[in-house]
Amino acid sequence: MTITAKKVNAESNGQNKASLGVVKKEEKVTAEVPSLEKRIQKVEDLSMLIEKWRKLTETRRNLQTFSLGADGMGATIFLRDASGKEFKTSNTPVVSAVMEEIKSTLDEKVKEVEEKIKF
């Protein structure tokens, strides 16, 4: 809304009188509606983020149910690179450290995705 002052001339008994009056102008604010294509793209992006969030939380849940053996020999980690080389260890402290790092990374990624999911 815009408020402006406007000079008003009024004649009374042959005399010109000038006075000031307040005139209010209503300004219409219209929200721009995105095109259908942009809205559909936003829904598709949101769907992809939701799917990513589901996969991350499922992986995190699976990792939480994973337990190391009490004897220290019950878990083994295998890593394979792109060229097919493998690394294998059953060292419990190493396995525990790797699991903690994976949990930490998953928690960060879940948080990042949750922050991106906006309506």
Residue frames as a rotation matrix with the C-alpha (Angstrom) as fourth column:
MET 1
0.594 0.805 0.000 0.00
0.805 -0.594 0.000 0.00
0.000 0.000 -1.000 0.00
THR 2
-0.565 -0.743 0.359 1.32
0.748 -0.645 -0.156 3.44
0.348 0.181 0.920 -0.93
ILE 3
0.432 0.648 -0.627 0.33
0.813 -0.581 -0.041 6.54
-0.391 -0.492 -0.778 0.96
THR 4
-0.544 -0.567 0.619 0.67
0.776 -0.621 0.113 9.87
0.321 0.542 0.777 -0.85
ALA 5
-0.269 0.427 -0.863 -0.24
0.445 -0.739 -0.505 13.42
-0.854 -0.520 0.009 -0.01
LYS 6
-0.408 0.237 0.882 -2.37
0.881 -0.152 0.448 15.21
0.240 0.960 -0.147 -2.55
LYS 7
-0.932 0.078 -0.353 -3.22
0.032 -0.955 -0.294 18.91
-0.360 -0.286 0.888 -2.72
VAL 8
-0.286 0.919 0.271 -6.95
0.958 0.275 0.080 19.44
-0.001 0.282 -0.959 -2.81
ASN 9
-0.985 0.029 0.173 -8.46
-0.005 -0.991 0.134 22.74
0.175 0.131 0.976 -4.03
ALA 10
-0.270 0.938 -0.217 -11.78
0.962 0.256 -0.092 23.69
-0.031 -0.234 -0.972 -2.57
GLU 11
-0.749 0.107 0.654 -13.84
0.091 -0.961 0.261 26.81
0.656 0.255 0.710 -3.23
SER 12
-0.132 0.715 -0.686 -15.93
0.990 0.124 -0.062 28.26
0.041 -0.688 -0.725 -0.45
ASN 13
0.607 0.504 -0.614 -17.70
0.532 -0.832 -0.157 31.66
-0.590 -0.231 -0.774 -0.69
GLY 14
0.976 -0.177 0.125 -15.61
0.011 -0.536 -0.844 32.65
0.217 0.825 -0.521 -3.67
GLN 15
0.388 -0.890 0.238 -12.32
-0.895 -0.302 0.329 32.04
-0.221 -0.341 -0.914 -1.91
ASN 16
0.462 -0.357 -0.812 -9.81
-0.287 0.806 -0.518 29.44
0.839 0.472 0.270 -3.01
LYS 17
0.498 -0.329 0.802 -8.71
-0.817 0.131 0.561 27.24
-0.289 -0.935 -0.204 -0.15
ALA 18
0.125 -0.543 -0.831 -5.93
-0.526 0.674 -0.519 24.75
0.841 0.502 -0.201 -0.48
SER 19
0.458 -0.012 0.889 -5.72
-0.835 0.338 0.434 21.82
-0.306 -0.941 0.145 1.86
LEU 20
-0.556 -0.703 -0.444 -3.80
-0.774 0.632 -0.032 18.64
0.303 0.326 -0.896 2.05
GLY 21
0.578 0.744 0.335 -5.52
-0.803 0.591 0.072 15.26
-0.145 -0.310 0.940 2.03
VAL 22
-0.497 -0.718 0.487 -4.18
-0.621 0.687 0.379 11.74
-0.607 -0.114 -0.787 2.38
VAL 23
0.501 0.585 -0.638 -4.84
-0.863 0.393 -0.318 9.38
0.064 0.709 0.702 -0.49
LYS 24
-0.141 -0.498 0.856 -4.17
-0.489 0.787 0.377 5.64
-0.861 -0.365 -0.354 -0.09
LYS 25
0.215 0.133 -0.968 -3.41
-0.949 0.264 -0.174 3.56
0.232 0.955 0.183 -3.13
GLU 26
0.552 0.026 0.833 -3.72
-0.362 0.908 0.211 -0.20
-0.751 -0.418 0.511 -2.96
GLU 27
-0.139 -0.641 -0.755 -0.95
-0.987 0.153 0.052 -2.05
0.082 0.752 -0.654 -4.74
LYS 28
0.874 0.463 0.149 -1.69
-0.465 0.885 -0.022 -5.61
-0.142 -0.050 0.989 -5.71
VAL 29
-0.285 -0.954 0.090 1.16
-0.914 0.299 0.274 -8.00
-0.288 -0.004 -0.958 -5.11
THR 30
0.812 0.541 -0.218 0.82
-0.583 0.755 -0.300 -11.09
0.003 0.371 0.929 -7.23
ALA 31
0.069 -0.772 0.632 3.00
-0.419 0.552 0.721 -14.10
-0.905 -0.315 -0.285 -6.65
GLU 32
-0.070 -0.178 -0.982 4.53
-0.995 0.085 0.056 -15.37
0.074 0.980 -0.183 -9.84
VAL 33
0.617 0.346 0.706 3.34
-0.402 0.911 -0.096 -18.91
-0.676 -0.225 0.702 -10.49
PRO 34
-0.506 -0.860 -0.060 6.03
-0.527 0.254 0.811 -21.09
-0.683 0.442 -0.582 -12.05
SER 35
-0.121 0.431 -0.894 5.23
-0.953 0.203 0.227 -22.82
0.279 0.879 0.386 -15.29
LEU 36
0.835 0.515 0.193 3.89
-0.545 0.823 0.161 -26.36
-0.076 -0.239 0.968 -15.29
GLU 37
0.608 -0.679 -0.411 7.22
0.104 0.582 -0.807 -27.63
0.787 0.448 0.424 -16.60
LYS 38
-0.357 -0.768 0.532 9.12
-0.456 -0.354 -0.817 -26.02
0.815 -0.534 -0.223 -13.71
ARG 39
0.143 0.492 0.859 6.66
-0.988 0.117 0.097 -27.39
-0.053 -0.863 0.503 -11.15
ILE 40
0.960 0.178 -0.216 6.95
-0.215 0.964 -0.158 -30.90
0.181 0.198 0.963 -12.61
GLN 41
0.195 -0.968 -0.160 10.76
0.021 0.167 -0.986 -30.60
0.981 0.188 0.053 -12.57
LYS 42
-0.323 -0.272 0.906 10.64
-0.826 -0.386 -0.411 -29.56
0.461 -0.882 -0.101 -8.91
VAL 43
0.615 0.611 0.499 8.47
-0.764 0.617 0.187 -32.58
-0.193 -0.496 0.846 -8.06
GLU 44
0.845 -0.353 -0.402 10.86
0.060 0.810 -0.584 -34.90
0.532 0.469 0.705 -9.93
ASP 45
-0.173 -0.940 0.295 13.87
-0.273 -0.242 -0.931 -33.39
0.946 -0.241 -0.215 -8.12
LEU 46
-0.084 0.240 0.967 12.07
-0.993 -0.104 -0.060 -33.81
0.086 -0.965 0.247 -4.81
SER 47
0.899 0.437 -0.017 11.26
-0.437 0.900 0.015 -37.43
0.022 -0.006 1.000 -5.66
MET 48
0.436 -0.823 -0.364 14.93
0.117 0.453 -0.884 -38.13
0.892 0.343 0.294 -6.40
LEU 49
-0.395 -0.574 0.717 15.98
-0.615 -0.415 -0.670 -36.54
0.682 -0.706 -0.189 -3.10
ILE 50
0.340 0.614 0.712 13.39
-0.934 0.311 0.178 -38.59
-0.112 -0.725 0.679 -1.21
GLU 51
0.933 -0.032 -0.358 14.62
-0.087 0.946 -0.313 -41.79
0.348 0.323 0.880 -2.87
LYS 52
-0.019 -1.000 0.012 18.22
-0.052 -0.011 -0.999 -40.90
0.998 -0.019 -0.052 -2.01
TRP 53
-0.259 0.001 0.966 17.17
-0.912 -0.330 -0.245 -40.24
0.318 -0.944 0.086 1.61
ARG 54
0.754 0.614 0.234 15.41
-0.655 0.730 0.196 -43.62
-0.051 -0.301 0.952 1.78
LYS 55
0.684 -0.560 -0.468 18.46
0.145 0.733 -0.665 -45.48
0.715 0.387 0.582 0.47
LEU 56
-0.305 -0.847 0.436 20.79
-0.309 -0.345 -0.886 -43.69
0.901 -0.404 -0.156 2.88
THR 57
-0.048 0.344 0.938 18.56
-0.997 -0.078 -0.023 -44.33
0.065 -0.936 0.347 5.90
GLU 58
0.924 0.357 -0.137 18.14
-0.359 0.933 0.007 -47.99
0.130 0.042 0.991 4.91
THR 59
0.306 -0.900 -0.311 21.91
0.149 0.368 -0.918 -48.40
0.940 0.234 0.247 4.59
ARG 60
-0.415 -0.432 0.801 22.39
-0.652 -0.473 -0.593 -46.72
0.635 -0.768 -0.086 7.95
ARG 61
0.430 0.678 0.597 19.77
-0.901 0.367 0.231 -49.01
-0.062 -0.637 0.768 9.53
ASN 62
0.883 -0.151 -0.444 21.47
-0.017 0.936 -0.352 -52.09
0.469 0.318 0.824 8.04
LEU 63
-0.096 -0.993 0.073 24.83
-0.036 -0.070 -0.997 -50.94
0.995 -0.098 -0.029 9.37
GLN 64
-0.195 0.095 0.976 23.37
-0.924 -0.351 -0.150 -50.42
0.328 -0.932 0.156 12.86
THR 65
0.787 0.549 0.283 22.16
-0.611 0.760 0.223 -54.02
-0.093 -0.348 0.933 12.95
PHE 66
0.506 -0.710 -0.490 25.61
-0.011 0.562 -0.827 -55.28
0.862 0.424 0.277 11.93
SER 67
0.845 -0.234 0.481 27.57
-0.519 -0.138 0.844 -56.54
-0.131 -0.962 -0.238 14.92
LEU 68
-0.029 -0.938 -0.347 31.15
-0.764 0.244 -0.597 -57.58
0.644 0.247 -0.724 15.38
GLY 69
0.505 0.160 -0.848 31.83
0.205 0.932 0.298 -60.95
0.838 -0.324 0.438 16.91
ALA 70
0.940 -0.111 0.322 32.84
-0.340 -0.294 0.893 -61.02
-0.005 -0.949 -0.314 20.56
ASP 71
0.629 -0.736 0.251 35.89
0.545 0.648 0.533 -63.10
-0.555 -0.199 0.808 19.69
GLY 72
0.213 -0.547 -0.809 37.19
-0.397 -0.805 0.440 -60.41
-0.893 0.228 -0.389 17.35
MET 73
-0.807 -0.556 0.200 37.27
-0.090 0.450 0.889 -62.81
-0.584 0.699 -0.413 14.44
GLY 74
-0.172 0.864 0.474 33.71
0.606 0.472 -0.641 -62.59
-0.777 0.177 -0.604 13.22
ALA 75
0.802 0.504 -0.319 34.00
0.110 -0.651 -0.751 -59.71
-0.587 0.568 -0.578 10.77
THR 76
-0.307 -0.859 0.410 36.00
0.716 0.076 0.694 -59.16
-0.627 0.506 0.592 7.62
ILE 77
0.490 0.383 -0.783 36.14
-0.202 -0.824 -0.530 -56.17
-0.848 0.417 -0.327 5.33
PHE 78
-0.103 -0.444 0.890 36.70
0.872 0.390 0.295 -56.55
-0.478 0.807 0.347 1.60
LEU 79
0.345 0.145 -0.927 37.56
-0.265 -0.933 -0.244 -53.58
-0.901 0.330 -0.283 -0.59
ARG 80
0.001 -0.308 0.951 37.82
0.861 0.485 0.156 -53.85
-0.509 0.818 0.266 -4.35
ASP 81
-0.305 -0.163 -0.938 39.00
-0.160 -0.962 0.220 -51.00
-0.939 0.217 0.268 -6.58
ALA 82
0.522 0.591 -0.615 38.08
-0.634 -0.212 -0.743 -50.28
-0.570 0.778 0.264 -10.19
SER 83
-0.068 -0.626 -0.777 40.95
-0.947 0.286 -0.147 -52.34
0.314 0.726 -0.612 -11.54
GLY 84
0.598 0.437 -0.671 39.85
-0.283 0.899 0.333 -55.39
0.749 -0.009 0.662 -9.55
LYS 85
-0.548 -0.814 -0.194 42.51
-0.013 0.240 -0.971 -55.29
0.836 -0.530 -0.142 -6.84
GLU 86
0.567 0.792 -0.228 41.24
0.147 0.175 0.973 -56.41
0.811 -0.585 -0.017 -3.45
PHE 87
-0.622 -0.613 0.487 42.04
-0.453 -0.226 -0.862 -55.54
0.639 -0.757 -0.137 0.14
LYS 88
0.425 0.732 -0.533 40.86
0.050 0.569 0.821 -57.81
0.904 -0.376 0.205 2.94
THR 89
-0.700 -0.632 0.333 41.19
-0.337 -0.119 -0.934 -57.49
0.630 -0.766 -0.129 6.71
SER 90
0.256 0.740 -0.622 39.71
0.410 0.500 0.763 -59.18
0.875 -0.450 -0.176 9.77
ASN 91
-0.757 -0.601 -0.255 41.46
0.517 -0.313 -0.797 -56.92
0.399 -0.735 0.548 12.27
THR 92
0.071 0.910 -0.409 38.69
0.990 -0.014 0.140 -55.95
0.122 -0.415 -0.902 14.70
PRO 93
-0.092 -0.090 -0.992 39.98
0.466 -0.884 0.037 -52.42
-0.880 -0.459 0.123 15.50
VAL 94
-0.949 -0.258 -0.182 40.29
-0.048 -0.453 0.890 -51.69
-0.312 0.854 0.417 11.78
VAL 95
-0.578 0.807 0.121 36.82
0.641 0.357 0.679 -53.10
0.505 0.470 -0.724 11.08
SER 96
0.114 0.621 -0.776 35.38
0.947 -0.303 -0.104 -51.06
-0.300 -0.723 -0.622 13.98
ALA 97
-0.441 -0.372 -0.817 37.07
0.187 -0.928 0.321 -47.86
-0.878 -0.011 0.479 12.79
VAL 98
-0.990 0.102 0.097 35.80
0.088 -0.087 0.992 -48.38
0.110 0.991 0.078 9.23
MET 99
-0.265 0.955 -0.132 32.27
0.881 0.295 0.369 -49.00
0.392 -0.018 -0.920 10.50
GLU 100
0.061 0.242 -0.968 32.34
0.734 -0.669 -0.120 -45.85
-0.677 -0.703 -0.218 12.64
GLU 101
-0.768 -0.401 -0.500 33.57
-0.036 -0.751 0.659 -43.80
-0.640 0.524 0.562 9.68
ILE 102
-0.822 0.535 0.196 30.83
0.374 0.247 0.894 -45.21
0.429 0.808 -0.403 7.46
LYS 103
0.014 0.856 -0.517 28.19
1.000 -0.005 0.017 -44.42
0.012 -0.517 -0.856 10.11
SER 104
-0.198 -0.181 -0.963 29.51
0.414 -0.906 0.085 -40.88
-0.888 -0.382 0.254 10.48
THR 105
-0.963 -0.207 -0.173 29.53
-0.077 -0.404 0.911 -40.32
-0.259 0.891 0.373 6.72
LEU 106
-0.559 0.825 0.089 26.02
0.673 0.388 0.630 -41.73
0.485 0.412 -0.771 6.33
ASP 107
0.070 0.573 -0.817 24.74
0.907 -0.378 -0.188 -39.46
-0.416 -0.727 -0.546 9.11
GLU 108
-0.524 -0.353 -0.775 26.25
0.056 -0.922 0.382 -36.42
-0.850 0.157 0.503 7.37
LYS 109
-0.990 0.133 0.041 24.79
0.044 0.020 0.999 -37.40
0.132 0.991 -0.026 4.00
VAL 110
-0.255 0.949 -0.184 21.32
0.932 0.292 0.213 -38.02
0.256 -0.117 -0.960 5.48
LYS 111
0.003 0.210 -0.978 21.45
0.628 -0.761 -0.161 -34.59
-0.778 -0.614 -0.134 7.12
GLU 112
-0.823 -0.376 -0.426 22.51
-0.092 -0.652 0.753 -32.94
-0.561 0.659 0.502 3.83
VAL 113
-0.810 0.569 0.141 19.63
0.370 0.310 0.876 -34.55
0.455 0.762 -0.461 1.93
GLU 114
-0.054 0.825 -0.562 17.13
0.996 0.001 -0.094 -33.64
-0.077 -0.565 -0.822 4.66
GLU 115
-0.275 -0.115 -0.955 18.22
0.278 -0.960 0.035 -29.98
-0.920 -0.256 0.296 4.41
LYS 116
-0.971 -0.132 -0.201 17.67
-0.152 -0.309 0.939 -30.05
-0.186 0.942 0.280 0.62
ILE 117
-0.547 0.836 0.048 14.12
0.753 0.466 0.465 -31.40
0.366 0.291 -0.884 0.92
LYS 118
-0.796 0.301 -0.525 12.03
0.048 -0.833 -0.551 -28.22
-0.603 -0.464 0.649 0.94
PHE 119
-0.117 0.847 0.518 8.55
0.967 0.216 -0.136 -27.42
-0.227 0.485 -0.844 -0.22
